[in-house]
Amino acid sequence: MSSNLTGILSLILLALPFSPFGASAANAADPFQIATFSVDITVPIGHRSMAIIPRKVERLVDPLYARGMVILSDQKPIVILALDYCEVRNGAYDDWRSAIALAAKTTPTRVLLSSLHQHDAPVTDTGAEALLESVGLGGEMCDVAFHRRTVQRVATAVKESLKKTTPVTHLGMGKAKVHEVASTRRVVHPDGRIDYSRGSGSGGDAFYAATDEGEIDPWLRTISFWNDKQPVAAISAYAVHPMSYYGRGDISADFVGMARKQRQDDNPAIHQIYVSGCSGDVTAGKYNDGAQARRKELADKLYQGMVDAWDNTETMALQQIDFRSRQLDLDFHEGDAFTVKALTAILKDKEEPIRERILAAMGLSSLQRIDAGQPIDLPCIDFGPAQIVLFPGEAFVGYQHIAQQMRPDSFVMPIGYGECWPGYIPTKQAFDEDFGHSWRWVAAGSEAKIRPALQTVLATDQNKTDRP
């Protein structure tokens, strides 16, 4: 080969766009592509569920999974990752996003990690676990070694998935009502008293079963990704606490996992992802009395909603994938029992029940994070006619409605249970009505901080696209 020809070829190669993913990455011919992955993340026997359930895991009912996708375009990749975990908090949330970002060659902000929030599943918080270790309670909340191995296994799966990407030419959007599953916690008693006492298994009580559903979002939404006429993947979201019964020594993805599996079995070629919407104050309590038979009944109803949403799907050419994110600095719980001094005293007191010492460690871990100036991300993926926005913690369904009202022209899919240290995030109305629950770590005023950030990430001005 002549030196002139060699030089010309070298210049041509230098001019070609570099892709960290090889020939299968998004390019001019296929500007949008996805890669999908699924990993078994079932915790071992003997692990504790929901951080504080007294009865530790004794048997496997059905496995827990990490299911997700990597979205490729001319921007940095975006990862959507749904875990069959109760919650992921603080340092554990950092572990997940950092490892997945490294595997996908993106930034942690662009990793949308959401827990489905089943209660027969773990809560992970490495900071809380370190505090528990310091007082002789190591491993009582979560198995950190298992957590780290699991994170790396999923990161490896993400990296491997990028070797086989699929072009995406069209976006599908469909929704359908789910019947007799969701109901609000908020009830008005005969004497006019208002509280939020209808829990996931309250249907055995005549009053809770008879009281109306209240403020919910009845719609299950599905966003699907298509290669011309071939569906490749689907994300379905519905706002309800995903529990039928729990705390009996089982590991289970509960009725949402059952519905997802049935939907996946309908067509194995379509990668199914399910995420929980903003459902801090929404449970199956009106229709569920905690009997084992209710789990399949709830699964069947949710599954039917998935089928109906698919049948109602309309597709259109995918022309954009943009990303925006804003940071939230939410204030910690205002109560005297939530100060560093009070929580430290409980953590160190050997006479306190283990449950209370674990809760204290969780609170202290979050306070450390706040003191270090580490905010919460509020990310949004904008597909043009549809948006996916990830909320932290157990955001109430009111936030879901706020997001949809901000973009009434669009197909907005809110997701809950991102960074979960806040626990319940009540709306201003719920705070005004004295919502009280030990699983709340944020102070009043959260809605005033979330609204402007939400307005920004859902903005219609596409020039506001972020590229962090």
C-alpha positions in Angstrom: 0.0 0.0 0.0 1.4 3.4 -0.9 2.2 5.9 1.8 -0.3 8.4 0.2 -3.1 5.9 0.3 -2.3 5.0 3.9 -2.4 8.7 4.9 -5.7 9.2 3.2 -7.2 6.2 5.0 -5.8 7.4 8.3 -7.5 10.8 7.8 -10.8 9.1 6.9 -10.6 6.9 10.0 -9.9 9.9 12.2 -12.9 11.7 10.7 -15.3 8.9 11.6 -17.3 9.4 14.8 -15.9 7.5 17.7 -18.4 5.2 19.6 -17.5 3.7 22.9 -20.0 0.9 22.2 -18.7 -0.3 18.8 -20.6 -0.8 15.6 -23.9 -1.4 17.3 -24.1 2.1 18.9 -26.4 4.8 17.8 -25.3 6.3 14.5 -26.7 8.4 11.6 -28.5 5.4 10.1 -29.9 4.3 13.5 -29.9 7.5 15.7 -31.8 5.8 18.5 -31.0 2.3 20.0 -31.7 0.4 23.1 -30.1 -2.5 25.0 -32.0 -4.5 27.6 -31.0 -6.6 30.5 -32.4 -8.7 33.4 -30.6 -10.0 36.4 -31.7 -12.1 39.4 -31.0 -10.1 42.5 -32.7 -12.3 45.1 -31.3 -11.8 48.6 -30.1 -14.9 50.6 -32.1 -16.7 53.2 -31.6 -15.0 56.6 -31.7 -11.5 55.1 -34.0 -8.9 56.6 -36.8 -7.5 54.5 -37.9 -3.8 54.5 -35.1 -3.1 56.9 -37.1 -3.6 60.1 -39.5 -6.7 59.6 -38.8 -8.9 62.7 -39.1 -12.2 60.8 -36.1 -12.6 58.5 -36.3 -14.4 55.2 -37.0 -18.1 55.5 -38.0 -19.2 52.0 -38.1 -18.1 48.4 -41.6 -17.7 46.9 -40.4 -16.0 43.7 -37.2 -14.3 42.7 -36.4 -10.6 42.7 -35.0 -9.0 39.5 -33.2 -6.0 38.3 -34.7 -5.2 34.9 -33.8 -2.3 32.7 -32.6 -0.8 29.5 -29.9 1.5 28.1 -31.1 4.2 25.7 -28.6 5.3 23.1 -28.7 8.5 21.1 -26.3 11.3 20.1 -26.2 12.3 23.8 -24.7 10.3 26.7 -26.6 7.0 27.3 -29.6 7.0 29.7 -30.3 3.9 31.9 -33.6 3.0 33.3 -33.2 0.4 36.1 -36.1 -1.1 38.1 -35.3 -3.2 41.1 -37.5 -5.6 43.0 -36.3 -4.0 46.2 -38.2 -2.1 48.9 -35.9 0.8 48.8 -32.3 1.9 48.0 -30.9 4.8 50.0 -27.9 7.1 50.4 -24.6 5.3 49.9 -26.3 2.3 48.4 -28.0 4.5 45.8 -24.6 6.0 45.0 -23.1 2.5 44.6 -25.8 1.5 42.1 -25.7 4.6 40.0 -22.0 4.9 39.9 -21.4 1.3 38.9 -24.2 1.3 36.3 -23.0 4.7 34.9 -19.4 3.3 34.5 -20.7 0.2 32.7 -22.9 2.3 30.4 -20.3 5.0 29.9 -22.5 7.7 31.1 -23.0 9.8 34.3 -24.8 8.8 37.5 -27.4 11.5 37.0 -28.5 9.8 33.8 -29.1 6.5 35.6 -32.8 6.4 36.6 -32.8 3.9 39.4 -36.2 3.0 40.9 -37.2 0.4 43.5 -40.6 -1.2 43.1 -41.1 -1.1 46.9 -42.3 -4.6 47.6 -42.0 -5.2 51.3 -40.8 -8.9 51.2 -37.6 -7.4 49.7 -34.6 -5.5 51.2 -33.9 -1.9 52.0 -30.2 -1.1 51.4 -28.3 1.8 52.9 -24.6 1.4 53.3 -24.3 4.4 55.6 -26.9 3.1 58.0 -25.3 -0.4 57.9 -21.9 1.1 58.9 -23.5 2.9 61.8 -25.1 -0.4 62.9 -21.8 -2.2 62.6 -20.3 0.4 64.9 -22.7 -0.7 67.7 -22.4 -4.4 67.1 -25.5 -4.8 64.9 -23.7 -5.3 61.6 -25.8 -7.2 59.0 -29.1 -6.5 60.8 -30.4 -4.2 58.1 -28.7 -5.5 55.0 -25.8 -7.6 53.8 -23.4 -5.1 52.4 -21.1 -7.7 50.8 -24.1 -9.2 49.0 -25.2 -5.7 48.0 -21.8 -4.9 46.4 -21.6 -8.3 44.6 -25.1 -7.7 43.2 -24.4 -4.2 42.0 -21.3 -5.5 40.1 -23.3 -8.4 38.6 -25.9 -6.0 37.3 -23.2 -3.6 36.0 -21.6 -6.5 34.1 -25.0 -7.3 32.6 -25.4 -3.7 31.5 -22.0 -3.7 29.9 -22.7 -7.0 28.1 -26.1 -5.8 26.9 -24.4 -3.0 24.9 -22.8 -5.6 22.6 -26.2 -6.3 21.2 -28.3 -3.2 20.7 -31.5 -2.8 18.7 -32.6 0.2 16.6 -35.6 2.1 17.8 -37.6 4.0 15.2 -41.0 4.4 16.9 -42.4 5.2 20.3 -45.6 3.6 21.5 -47.9 5.1 24.2 -50.9 3.4 25.7 -52.9 3.6 28.9 -55.8 1.8 30.5 -57.7 1.9 33.7 -56.9 -0.8 36.4 -60.0 -1.8 38.2 -60.4 -2.5 41.9 -56.7 -2.4 42.9 -55.8 1.0 44.2 -57.3 3.2 47.0 -56.0 6.1 49.0 -54.8 5.8 52.5 -56.7 9.0 53.3 -60.1 8.3 54.8 -62.8 10.5 56.4 -64.3 8.9 59.4 -68.1 9.2 60.3 -67.2 11.8 62.9 -65.5 13.9 60.3 -62.0 13.0 61.4 -59.4 12.7 58.6 -56.4 10.3 58.8 -54.3 8.2 56.5 -54.9 4.9 58.2 -56.0 2.6 55.3 -53.0 0.3 54.8 -52.3 -2.3 52.2 -54.3 -5.1 54.0 -57.1 -3.0 55.5 -59.9 -4.6 53.3 -60.9 -7.0 56.1 -62.3 -4.0 58.0 -65.8 -3.1 56.9 -65.2 0.7 57.1 -62.0 0.7 55.0 -63.6 -1.7 52.5 -66.7 0.4 52.1 -65.0 3.8 51.9 -64.5 5.0 48.4 -61.2 4.8 46.5 -60.4 8.5 47.0 -57.6 10.3 45.2 -55.7 7.8 43.0 -54.5 7.7 39.5 -56.5 4.9 37.9 -54.5 4.8 34.7 -51.7 2.3 34.0 -49.4 3.8 31.4 -47.1 1.9 29.0 -44.4 3.4 26.9 -43.0 1.0 24.3 -40.0 1.1 22.0 -40.4 -0.2 18.4 -38.0 -1.1 15.6 -40.4 -0.2 12.7 -43.3 -2.6 13.3 -41.5 -4.8 15.8 -42.0 -4.0 19.5 -38.7 -4.4 21.4 -39.4 -3.2 25.0 -42.1 -1.8 27.2 -42.2 0.1 30.4 -45.4 0.0 32.4 -46.2 2.2 35.4 -49.1 2.2 37.9 -49.4 4.1 41.2 -50.1 1.6 44.0 -48.1 0.1 46.9 -47.2 -3.3 45.5 -48.1 -5.4 48.6 -50.8 -8.1 49.1 -49.3 -9.6 52.3 -45.8 -9.6 53.7 -43.7 -10.2 56.8 -44.2 -13.9 56.9 -40.7 -15.0 56.1 -41.0 -14.9 52.3 -39.0 -13.4 49.5 -41.4 -12.2 46.8 -41.9 -9.6 44.1 -45.5 -9.8 45.1 -48.5 -9.2 42.7 -46.6 -6.7 40.6 -43.9 -9.3 39.9 -46.5 -11.9 39.0 -48.3 -9.5 36.6 -45.0 -8.6 35.0 -44.0 -12.2 34.5 -47.3 -13.1 33.0 -46.9 -10.2 30.6 -43.3 -11.2 29.8 -44.5 -14.8 29.1 -47.1 -13.5 26.6 -44.3 -12.5 24.2 -40.7 -13.2 25.4 -39.3 -11.0 22.5 -40.7 -7.9 24.2 -38.6 -6.9 27.2 -41.1 -6.0 30.0 -40.2 -3.5 32.7 -42.6 -2.5 35.5 -42.2 0.5 37.8 -44.3 1.9 40.6 -45.8 5.3 40.2 -46.0 8.0 43.0 -47.9 5.8 45.5 -46.8 6.8 49.0 -50.5 7.3 49.9 -52.0 4.7 47.6 -52.4 1.0 48.6 -54.6 -1.9 47.7 -56.3 -1.6 51.1 -59.9 -1.2 50.0 -59.7 -4.5 48.0 -57.2 -6.5 49.9 -57.6 -8.2 53.3 -54.2 -9.8 53.3 -55.4 -13.3 52.5 -53.0 -15.2 50.3 -55.7 -15.6 47.6 -55.7 -11.8 47.1 -52.2 -11.8 45.7 -53.2 -13.6 42.5 -56.5 -11.6 42.2 -54.5 -8.3 42.3 -51.9 -9.6 39.9 -54.6 -10.6 37.4 -56.2 -7.1 37.6 -52.9 -5.4 37.1 -52.0 -7.8 34.3 -55.3 -7.0 32.6 -54.4 -3.3 32.8 -51.1 -4.0 31.1 -52.9 -5.9 28.3 -55.5 -3.2 27.8 -52.8 -0.4 27.8 -51.0 -2.4 25.1 -54.1 -2.8 23.1 -54.7 1.0 23.3 -51.1 1.8 22.2 -50.5 4.2 19.4 -47.1 4.5 17.8 -45.3 7.4 16.2 -41.9 8.1 14.8 -39.3 8.7 17.5 -37.6 12.0 16.7 -36.0 13.1 19.9 -34.6 11.8 23.2 -33.7 14.7 25.5 -32.7 14.7 29.2 -33.1 17.2 31.9 -32.4 17.0 35.6 -32.6 19.3 38.6 -31.3 18.9 42.2 -33.6 18.9 45.2 -32.4 19.9 48.7 -35.2 18.5 50.9 -35.2 19.4 54.6 -35.0 16.7 57.2 -37.8 15.8 59.6 -38.5 18.7 62.0 -39.4 16.5 65.0 -37.3 16.5 68.3 -37.0 12.7 67.9 -35.1 13.2 64.6 -32.2 15.2 65.8 -28.7 13.8 65.7 -28.6 13.7 69.5 -31.8 11.8 69.8 -31.1 9.4 67.0 -27.6 8.7 68.3 -28.9 8.0 71.8 -31.3 5.4 70.4 -28.7 3.8 68.1 -26.3 3.3 71.1 -28.9 2.2 73.6 -28.8 -1.6 73.9 -32.1 -1.6 75.7 -33.9 -0.2 72.6 -35.6 -2.7 70.3 -33.5 -3.6 67.2 -36.2 -2.1 65.0 -35.8 1.3 66.6 -32.0 1.2 66.4 -32.2 0.4 62.7 -34.5 3.3 62.1 -32.2 5.6 64.0 -29.3 4.5 61.9 -31.3 5.1 58.8 -32.1 8.6 60.0 -28.5 9.4 60.9 -27.3 8.1 57.5 -29.6 10.6 55.8 -28.5 13.4 58.1 -24.9 12.7 57.2 -25.8 13.0 53.5 -27.6 16.3 54.0 -24.8 17.7 56.1 -22.4 16.7 53.3 -24.4 18.8 50.8 -25.5 15.8 48.7 -28.8 16.7 47.0 -31.4 14.5 45.3 -31.7 14.4 41.5 -35.1 14.9 39.8 -34.4 13.5 36.3 -36.7 13.5 33.2 -36.4 11.7 29.9 -38.2 13.7 27.2 -39.2 11.7 24.1 -41.2 14.6 22.6 -44.8 13.3 23.0 -44.0 11.5 26.2 -41.9 12.1 29.3 -40.6 9.9 32.1 -39.9 11.7 35.4 -38.4 10.0 38.5 -39.4 11.2 41.9 -37.6 10.4 45.1 -38.9 8.3 48.0 -42.6 7.6 48.6 -43.9 10.6 46.8 -47.7 10.9 47.2 -49.9 10.5 44.2 -50.6 14.2 44.3 -47.2 14.8 42.8 -48.1 12.5 40.0 -51.1 14.6 39.2 -49.1 17.8 39.5 -46.6 16.5 36.9 -49.4 15.5 34.5 -51.2 18.8 34.9 -48.0 20.6 34.0 -48.0 18.9 30.6 -51.6 18.2 29.8 -50.7 18.0 26.2 -48.3 15.1 26.7 -48.0 11.5 27.9 -46.3 12.0 31.3 -45.2 8.8 33.2 -44.2 9.6 36.7 -42.1 7.1 38.6 -41.6 6.9 42.4 -39.0 5.4 44.7 -35.8 6.9 43.3 -33.4 8.0 46.1 -35.5 6.8 49.0 -34.1 8.4 52.1 -37.0 10.8 52.4 -39.5 8.0 53.0 -43.0 9.4 52.6 -43.1 12.7 50.8 -46.6 14.1 51.6 -48.2 16.9 49.6 -48.9 20.2 51.4 -52.5 19.1 51.9 -51.4 15.9 53.6 -49.0 17.9 55.9 -51.8 20.3 56.7 -54.0 17.3 57.6 -51.3 16.2 60.1 -50.1 13.1 58.1 -48.1 11.1 60.6 -46.1 8.0 60.0 -42.7 6.8 61.3 -41.5 6.2 57.7 -41.4 10.0 57.0 -37.9 11.6 57.2 -38.7 14.9 55.4 -40.0 18.2 56.8 -43.0 20.1 55.6 -42.3 22.3 52.7 -41.2 19.6 50.3 -43.9 20.4 47.7 -42.8 24.0 47.5 -39.3 22.8 46.6 -40.4 20.0 44.2 -42.8 22.1 42.1 -40.3 24.5 40.5 -37.8 21.7 39.9 -40.6 19.7 38.3 -41.7 22.7 36.2 -38.1 22.9 34.8 -37.5 19.3 33.9 -40.9 19.1 32.2 -40.4 22.3 30.3 -41.6 22.4 26.7 -38.6 24.5 25.6 -36.3 21.9 24.1 -33.4 24.4 24.2 -33.3 23.6 27.9 -32.0 20.1 27.3 -29.2 19.3 29.8 -26.2 17.2 28.9 -24.6 16.4 32.3 
